[in-house]
Structures are given as C-alpha cells and as structure tokens.
C-alpha cells in the first residue's frame, strides 16, 4: 500500500482491477483505493504475474503493508519463501487467537462477532483501551460500507471521557430476560418515516463532508461579511483574452484565476487571515496555498489546493485551476493535492447564486465565496458629477473565525479583495 499523502496512514481497497494469475505490466493499474482524502488507482511498480492477493475488496490496509505477491522473471517462485510470507499482515492463527480472547473477557471485541468486520488494527486499539463490543458496535464508521477505521476509533477514544459510560450489566439483564422470546429488541429502535419517501444512504465521501462541516461549526465561531464589487474591467478583459488563451494553451480562461490572484494579494496585506488556531496559539502560515472548491459529478465537493499560488502569474494560476478541476472530476487527484490549504475560495456564482455563507474548511480560519456576475444600473462617481451606467457587479462573501479574526480585519480584508478586482488592469497581457 503506497503512501498517499503526509497524513494518510491507511487506505480502503475499493476494487481489484486484476485477478490472481493475471499478467501485469509496469505502471498498469492494479487496484482502486480510497483514503479519507481522495479515491485513486494504484499502478504496479513492477511487471509480472500476480501470485496472490492478500486483501479483499473493502479491507482497510495500513500504508506500507503488502497487498499482493508478484512473481517476476527475477524472483521465479521465490514469492512463496518465508521472507515474503512474513509480509502477510493477516496470519492464519488470527481467528483462533480472537476466539480465545473472546472467551477470556466479554469486553474484548472480536472480528467475527456481529455483522460488521473489524480490522486487526481497530481490534487491537479497542482491546488496549478497554472498549467493549457493544461500544464498538455503536460506533458510526466512515470506512467502506460503514466500517470503523483507525481514525474513527481514535476519535472515539479521544472523546470517550466526555461521553457517558456504557452500562454493560443492565444490557446483560435485558438480554437474559428476553431469551424466551423469538427476537431481542435492539437498544436503538429503527426509525419509521411517514408519507411517500425514499431512503438514500450517504456514500463515503458525503459522510466525511457531513462530519467535517459539523465539526467546523462546532470549532469555529463563524461570522460572514459581504461586499459588492464592480468587476466590469475583468469581464471585458476576459472577453478580449479568452480566444487568445484558448489558441495558446487549448484551455478555457475562467474568472477563477483572477479571483485567486486578488485573494493572494490581500492575504499578503492581512497575514492573520492566512493562519490556523492550535489551542491558544495562532499559527501564521508563510506559504499561501489556495484551496478551490470543485463540484464532482456525484454532487459531492472536493477542494484541490494550488500550492504557493502567490508565486504564480495569472496564466500559471489559470492553467493550474484547469488542471486540478479537470482531474478532480475524473478522480485523478493525488492526496497531497488536496492537503495543505491555508485559505479557500468557492464560486457559488457557478450555480447562479448571488451570494452564500460558506463554512470554513478546518484548520483554516477563513473562506471566500464569489457570487454570480450580474449587469446592474450603478451610480458612477466622476469629477464631472455622478452618472448612472450599466456595470457588471458581483457579491463577495467572507466567512471567518471570530476567535482570532474580528470584524475590522475580516471586513477590511474582504474590501481589499474587492478593491484589487475593481482596479484590474484592462490592458494587461496573459
């Protein structure tokens, strides 16, 4: 299992693209995996014949563990040697070991109990922390088919002290008192829904998004400010340059690169907005890494990151935006391309919305939303007097963490972004 990013410690096997005894070429895709960040294909680092697949689809595998044994011309049949066999992370005696543990104490969970599968890593953590089987069964998993991952159980352990303890004895009494009946009622009764409804289970990515959004609201004190900007020069410039850009690079020129450039300039003016919070410490980020929210065909959102965006000119930003957005829609992003963001820009105008109140992407402390560009009659101040003209106007929304960013900084930063957009040079080249 390859390392798929700095913070990635495990991945779920979604699908094997090859079977045992299949011949695989160098760099040919062998399996599809999913991490907490992104789904991607894993290419083979060697050419050869797959002798054995060590994991099934849906299994959660730690980074660095062998997932398959290959036979190559150089290795011959050495793949069955003890050295290679030792890489198998699930030795045969494991099931009997789990059964013995279960007989010793009911507080130690087993991977063969109940309807859910638990990886050896999750079971070991539960055993070390004294987590009972009933507690483990009640955990909401974010892995494939609701599987409990390492991250899920570590989060539970961290927050366990603030949660009411499970009362094992009363549960045992309830089960014993109902042994004469055909069924035992679950401690959590199934919900019933009235009317004509359709129940749709969240997919893995939607569950992660839901969890992250709730955590962000619980973590940051959200405040949102709004300004309206005159972006007429930007609209006229894009209309003039988009054909030239298409001819030079074979790509579309959108408004997003201009917005990101203005944000980068404003972040240099207000470095506090480009930071994060760690307890009572404010972590000032020297690098400006801009996340750009992109909608996926599934309806979910993903936020690829343009690293050191302030070091790129507008053409470089435009090409990076197109590259990341295109690969996001085809699940070709690498995990490190959606990590390390220090500020996020989301374009709600794409959906025809005038403005929005975006939720901060943790651990960042601010996010900017750009609305739809609309023609409006606007009062134009000139030395000769005020006139009314048709201008292209756009609302900007800035949500920021009031724990460290007050209205003066949050609002002034937003106004600075609008100023940079309004003063855009109509005659600049790409």
N, C-alpha and C positions, 0 to 999 in steps of 0.2 A: 504494500500500500504506500504510494508515494506521498511525500509531504506536500500538501496543497495550500500552504499558507502559514504564516508565522504562528497564528493562534489555533490552527487546526490540529487536533490530536487524534481524531478518529473519523471514519467515513462509513457510510452505509452502501452496501452493494445493491444497486437498483436492478441491474440486468447483466447477465453474462452474454457477451456478443459471440463467444466461441465456446465449443464443447470440448470435452476430453478427446484426445487423439486428433484434434484439428491442427493443421499446419498454420503457423502464424508468421507473417513477415515482420521485419523490423519496422517499428513505429506504427504498426497496424493496430487499430482499436480492439481491445480485448474485453473490456467491461465498462459499464456506466456506473458512476458512484455519485453519492450525494453527501455534502457536508452541511453544516449549519449555515454556510455562506452561499454555496452555488452547486449546481449539478454539472458534471463534466464527464467526458470519456477519458479512459486511461489507455495510452498507447503502450505497446510492448517494447521494452528496452532491448530485446534480443529477438533473433529469428530462431524458430524451432517448432517442436511439436508439444502440445500441452499433454503432459502425462497425468496430471491430477489437479482438480480444482479443490482447494482446501476450505472454501466457504460457499454457502448457499446464497441465493438472492434474498435480500432482506437482512443479512447478517451485518452487524456493526463491527468493523475491524480497526484496531489501533494502527496509527501511522507506523510504518517500518516493519509490520508483520508480513510474512509471505502469504500471498493469496492463491498462488498456483505454482506447480512444479513443471518446469520445462525440460524437454530432452533436446539437446543440441548435438551437432556433429562432434563438438569438442568433449562434451560430457558423456556421450554414449548412454549407458544405463546407470551412470553414477548417481542419477537423481533419486534412486531408491536407497542410497547409502545412509548410514546413521546420521551423518553430518547434516544432510538435507532434511531427513525426517525430523530432526530436532527443531526445525523451523516451524513445524506444525503447531499452531497455538492452541489446538484443542486435542490433547492426548486422549486415547481411548478410555483410560480408567476414570475419566471425569464424572460420568454418570453415577458410577458406584460410589465415588467419593461424595457426591452430593447427597445420595441416599443415606449414607452413613451420617453425614452432618445433620440431615433432617431428623433422624432417629434420636440424635443427642439432644436437640433443643428445637422447640417449635418456633423460636424467634429467629432462626437462621433460614432464610428463604432458599428454595431450590428451583433450578431452571426447568424442572419437569413438573412443577406443581401449577395448577390452574390452567388457564387458556392462553397465557402470554409467555413468550420466550424472553429470558433474561441472559445477557451475555455474561461470561465468566467475570469480566471486569466489574460489571454492575453488582453481581452477586458478592464479589469479594468486598466491595465498598460497603454494601449493606451488612455483611457479616461483621466487618470491623466496627461499624457504627452502631451495631445492635438494633438494626431496623427489622421489624417483624415482617412476616409475609403479608399480613393484612395491610400494613403501611405501604409496602411495595406495590401491592395490587391496586391501591388507591391513587398512586401517582399518575399524573397525566403525562404521557410520553410524547416527545416531539419527533421521535425517530420514525422509520418506515412502519406503517400500519399501527401507529401509536406506541411503538416500542420505547421503553425507558432507556435513554442514553446516559453516558457518563455525566454530561452537563446537567441533565435533569436531576439525577440523584445527588450530585454535589450541591446544586441549588437548594434541594430539599434539606440536605444536611445543614447547610449554612443557615437556613431559616427555621430549622426544626425547633430551636429553643423558644421561639416566639409562638409556636403552634401548640394547641392542646394535645397532651399525650394520649396515645391510643389506650383504651381500657380493654385489655385482652380478656380479662376474666369475665366481664359481663357478656362479651361476644360469645365466649365458650358456653356460658349458661344458656344463652338464647338458642344456640345451635343444638345443644343437648335436649332442650325442652321441646324441640320441634322434630326430633328424629322419627317420631311416629307418623308424621305426615309425609306425603309423597315429595314435596318440594320444600326448600328452605328459602325464605324470602331474603333478598339482597338488602344490605344496610342502606343502599341508595336506590329507592324505587324508580322505575323507569317513568319518564315524563310522558304525558299524553298531550296531544295537540288537537284542539277543536277546529272544525272547518276543513276546507279543502286545501291541504298543504302538501308540500314536497320537502322531504328532509335530505339535505345535501351535506355530506361530511366534508369538513375542511381538508384540503390537501396539506402536505407537509410544509410547503412554503407559506401558505396562508396562516397556518397555526403559528409559525415563527413570527410572521408580521404582526399578528394579533397580540402575541405575547410581548413583543418589543414595543408596540405602541402603548399598551397599558403600563409597562414598566417606565416608559419615558414620561408619561403623565404623572406617575407616582414619584418620579425622581426630580423632575424639573418643574419650577414654578413658571408656567407658560404665560407670556404676555405677547400680544401681537399688535404691531403698529402698521399703518397704511400711508402711502403717498401715491399721488398720481403724477406720472411723468409724461412729458411731450417727447415722443420718440420719432417725430416726423423725419428728422435727418437720417435716422437709422433705416427707416423704411425705404426712403429714396435711395440711400447708398446701396442697400441690398438689392433693390430692383435693378440698379445700374451694374452691379458686380456679379450677380448670380450666374449669368451666362458665361462670363469670363472664368469664373471659378469652376464651372462645370466643364468647360473646354480644357482647362489646365489639369484638373485633378479627377475628372469624371465623377464628381460628387456634388450633392446639393449644398448650398450655402443657406443655413438657417439663422434665426435670430439668437439662438442659444450661445454661440461663441461670443457675441457682443455683450450679452448679459454677464457671462462669466468673466470677461475681461474687466468690466466695470466693477464687479464684486471684488476681484483680486486687488484692484487699485484702492478700493475703500477699506479692505482688510489691512492693507499696509498703513492706512491712516488711523485705523482703530484696531490695534493688535489684540485687545481684550476679547473682541468678538471671535477671534481665531484661537480659541482655548478650550480647555475642559476643566472639570472640577473633580478633585480627589479628596474627599473628606472636607477639611478646612483649607486645602491647598488649591491654588489656581495654577494650572499647567499651561503656560503660554507656549503656543506652537510657533516655531520659527518657519517651518515649511507651510506653504499654502496649498493644500490638497483639496480640490473642489469635487464633491460628490454631485452627480447629476441623476436625478430620479428618472428612470425609464420604465414605461409600461410594457409588460410582456403580453404575448398573445393569449395567455391563460387568464389575463385580468389582474395578475399579481404585479407587484412593483419590485424593481431591483435598483440599486444605487452604485453603479460603477464610479470609480474615482480617477480624476485627472491629477496625477502627482505633479507637484511644483508647477501648477498652472500659471503662476505669475511670471515664470521664466519663458513662457511661450508667447509668440506674437499671435495675432488674431487668426492667421492662416493655420498655424500649428494647433491652436485650440480647436478650430473648425474641423480639421482632419481627425483629431483625437476624439471629438464628440461623435463624429460619424462612425468611426471605427468601433468605439465602445458600445454605442447604441445598436449598431448592426449585429455585433456579436452577442449582445445581451438578448436580442430577440431570437437567436438561434442556439442559446445555451452554450456558447463557446467562450464565455468569460473564464479567466483564471481566478482562483480565490484571492490572490494578492491584488487583483484589480478592483476588488470591492472592499478593500480594507484600507485603513489609514486616513480616511477622510477627516478634514478639520472644519469644513463648512459645506452645507448642501444647498443646491439650487433646484427647485422643482417648477416646471412650467405647467400651471393649471390652465393657461390660456389655450393649450392644445385641445382641451375638451370644451372650449367655448365659454369657460368661466371667467368672470371679470376679476375675481379675487378669491383668496382662500385663507384659511388659518392653519398652516402646516404644523405637524408635530415634529419636534426636534428629534434628530437621529442621534441617540446616545453613542459615545460620551460627549458629543459636540454640545455647544451651548446656543446655537442659533441656526436658522434655516430661512431661506428667502424663496417666496413664491412669486412668479411673474404671471400676470393675467393676460387676457385676450387684448389685442390691439384693436381699438375702435376709432373710427372717424367721428369727431365731435366739433361743434362750433365752440371756439375758445376765444376769450379776450386776450389780445396780444398787445403788450405794452411796448410802445416805441417812443423815441424822443419827440416825434411829431404829435403824439397822442395815442389813445387806445383805439384799437380796431378789433373787429371780430373776423376770425378766419377759420377755415376747416383744417384741423390738425389731427394727427394720429396720436391718440392718448392710450396710456396703459397704467393699470394699478399695480403697485408692488406691495407685497405683504411680508412683514418680517416678524417671525416668532423667535423670541429669545428667552433665555433662562434668567428670571428675575433674581435668582440667588446671587448672581455676580454682575449682571448687566441691568442697570437702571434705565428708566425711560429716556433720560438725557442722552446716554450713549446709544441705546438701541434705536431711538428715533433719529438721532443725528447721523448715525451710520446709514440708515435707510435713505435719508435725504441726500447724503453724499453719493450713494449709488445712483439715485435719480439725476443728480447734477452731472455726473460723468456721462450718463446716457443722453441727456439733453444737449450736452456740449460736444457730442460726437462729430468728428470732422467729416463732412460730407465728401471731401476730395481725397481722402486717404486711399492708398492702394493696398491690394492684398499681396 
